[in-house]
Amino acid sequence: MQQVNSLENFKNSFTKNLYGMTKAEAHASGICLQCQEPAIPKCYSNAGREEYRISGLCELCWNEMFGEDDEY
């Protein structure tokens, strides 16, 4: 259990240092960690909404960060 808490503390500290807030803080405000704009309007698919729940990044920022595009 202590390892889980240590991992959560590390993730929160890392995210706070990188983005200025934790994922929980971004979720509480409804904003994306990266662009710090309202996240849900930028999540245009179910996968994007799920990714926001997991990572705190809106779909547009996630796609930009990892090279995904809208063309299939």
C-alpha positions as MATLAB code, in Angstrom:
seq = 'MQQVNSLENFKNSFTKNLYGMTKAEAHASGICLQCQEPAIPKCYSNAGREEYRISGLCELCWNEMFGEDDEY';
ca = [
       0.000    0.000    0.000;
       2.879    2.354    0.736;
       4.191    1.877   -2.827;
       0.804    2.940   -4.232;
       0.843    6.092   -2.098;
       4.430    6.799   -3.138;
       3.509    6.411   -6.801;
       0.489    8.707   -6.411;
       2.641   11.279   -4.623;
       5.241   11.078   -7.399;
       2.601   11.475  -10.139;
       1.001   14.434   -8.361;
       4.362   16.121   -7.779;
       5.490   15.503  -11.370;
       2.236   16.825  -12.836;
       2.234   19.855  -10.536;
       5.813   20.712  -11.548;
       5.107   20.209  -15.258;
       1.664   21.826  -15.544;
       1.247   23.864  -12.365;
      -1.597   21.678  -11.100;
      -2.456   18.069  -10.414;
      -4.846   15.997  -12.490;
      -7.387   16.208   -9.657;
      -7.143   20.008   -9.677;
      -7.621   20.066  -13.458;
     -10.641   17.764  -13.171;
     -12.144   19.888  -10.391;
     -11.875   22.934  -12.678;
     -12.904   21.015  -15.808;
      -9.796   22.116  -17.662;
      -7.032   20.385  -19.585;
      -3.640   20.158  -17.903;
      -1.806   21.172  -21.086;
      -3.839   24.007  -22.634;
      -5.706   24.914  -19.409;
      -8.919   25.484  -21.352;
     -12.284   23.732  -20.834;
     -11.518   20.101  -21.636;
     -14.812   18.398  -22.467;
     -15.618   20.606  -25.498;
     -12.228   19.539  -26.892;
     -12.980   15.837  -26.363;
     -14.960   14.878  -29.445;
     -15.043   11.100  -28.960;
     -15.751    8.645  -26.169;
     -12.079    7.668  -26.245;
     -11.109   11.325  -25.825;
     -13.394   11.759  -22.834;
     -11.988    8.593  -21.285;
      -8.443    9.818  -21.924;
      -9.250   13.092  -20.150;
     -10.483   11.072  -17.183;
      -7.245    9.057  -17.154;
      -4.622   11.674  -17.993;
      -6.180   15.101  -17.522;
      -5.410   16.001  -21.144;
      -8.117   17.011  -23.600;
      -8.288   14.994  -26.801;
      -6.759   17.778  -28.916;
      -3.714   18.116  -26.642;
      -3.336   14.338  -26.376;
      -3.394   13.998  -30.155;
      -0.928   16.857  -30.570;
       1.400   15.437  -27.941;
       1.432   11.908  -29.343;
       1.179   12.668  -33.063;
      -2.353   11.428  -33.589;
      -4.505   13.145  -36.156;
      -8.115   13.070  -37.260;
      -7.414   11.343  -40.575;
      -8.049    7.593  -40.640;
];
